[in-house]
């Protein structure tokens, strides 16, 4: 089973994926660079307004950042097809979810895209 990431580790992983420095991230979410460094190092908890701006800016869920969900991205309510797929996915058994995740990983490997394979693990399957 994969290790559960802390809030700070999740913030850092998303920041690194975007290629931003801590200073640039702090400016983006409206906090000081020192405060942001403290969030990434798990010395302080990110306040709600900064968390909201972080989630809005990078299209991730607060549940993911806080460790309540294992997949970071928001499914747009404007995307009916994604909502239907998500609803069907929730009806699958854990074993079937793992099989689907493996097939998606194969797709991303073939296409040369990342697809967040590094988060692969049993705890990622919703």
C-alpha positions in Angstrom: 0.0 0.0 0.0 1.3 3.5 -0.9 2.3 5.9 1.8 -0.3 8.6 2.6 1.0 12.0 1.8 0.8 14.8 4.3 -0.9 18.1 3.4 2.5 19.7 3.0 3.7 16.9 0.7 0.6 17.3 -1.4 1.1 21.1 -1.7 4.7 20.6 -2.7 3.9 17.9 -5.2 1.3 20.1 -7.0 3.7 23.1 -6.9 6.5 21.1 -8.4 4.3 19.7 -11.1 3.5 23.3 -12.1 7.1 24.3 -12.0 6.6 27.2 -9.6 9.0 28.3 -6.9 7.7 28.6 -3.4 7.9 32.4 -3.8 5.7 32.3 -6.9 3.2 29.9 -5.3 3.0 32.2 -2.2 2.3 35.2 -4.5 -0.3 33.2 -6.4 -2.3 32.3 -3.3 -1.8 35.6 -1.5 0.5 34.6 1.4 4.1 35.4 2.3 6.9 33.0 1.1 7.7 32.2 4.7 4.1 31.2 5.4 3.9 29.0 2.3 7.2 27.3 3.2 5.7 26.5 6.6 2.6 24.9 4.9 4.8 22.7 2.7 7.0 21.7 5.7 3.9 20.8 7.7 4.8 23.4 10.4 1.5 25.3 9.9 -1.9 24.5 8.4 -2.9 26.5 5.4 -5.7 28.9 6.3 -9.1 28.5 4.4 -8.7 31.6 2.2 -5.3 30.5 1.0 -6.5 26.9 0.5 -9.5 28.1 -1.5 -7.2 30.2 -3.8 -4.7 27.3 -4.1 -7.5 24.9 -5.1 -9.1 27.4 -7.5 -5.7 28.3 -9.1 -4.6 24.7 -9.7 -8.0 22.9 -10.2 -7.5 20.6 -7.3 -10.0 19.7 -4.5 -9.6 20.8 -0.9 -10.3 17.2 0.1 -7.2 16.1 -1.8 -5.0 18.8 -0.2 -6.3 17.9 3.3 -5.8 14.2 2.8 -9.5 13.3 2.6 -9.3 12.1 -1.0 -6.6 10.4 -3.0 -7.2 12.0 -6.4 -6.5 15.7 -6.8 -8.6 17.0 -9.7 -12.0 18.4 -9.8 -14.5 17.0 -12.2 -16.3 19.9 -13.8 -20.0 19.9 -13.3 -20.2 21.3 -16.9 -18.8 18.0 -18.2 -21.8 15.7 -18.3 -19.7 12.8 -19.8 -17.2 13.0 -16.9 -20.0 13.0 -14.4 -21.6 9.9 -15.9 -18.3 8.1 -16.0 -17.5 9.1 -12.4 -21.0 7.9 -11.3 -20.5 4.5 -13.0 -17.0 4.2 -11.6 -18.3 4.6 -8.0 -20.6 1.5 -8.6 -17.6 -0.7 -9.5 -16.0 -3.1 -7.0 -12.5 -2.3 -5.7 -11.0 -4.9 -7.9 -12.7 -3.5 -11.0 -11.5 0.0 -10.0 -7.9 -1.2 -9.8 -8.3 -2.9 -13.3 -9.7 0.4 -14.7 -6.8 2.4 -13.2 -4.3 0.0 -14.7 -5.8 0.4 -18.2 -5.7 4.1 -17.8 -2.1 3.9 -16.9 -1.4 1.8 -20.0 -3.1 4.5 -22.1 -0.9 7.2 -20.6 2.2 5.1 -21.1 1.4 4.6 -24.8 0.5 8.2 -25.3 3.7 9.5 -23.6 1.7 11.6 -21.1 2.3 11.5 -17.4 -1.2 10.7 -16.2 -0.1 10.9 -12.5 1.2 7.4 -12.5 3.5 8.2 -9.6 0.4 8.3 -7.4 -0.5 4.8 -8.5 -1.2 2.6 -5.5 -4.2 1.0 -3.8 -4.9 4.1 -1.8 -5.3 6.1 -5.0 -8.3 4.1 -6.2 -11.4 5.9 -5.1 
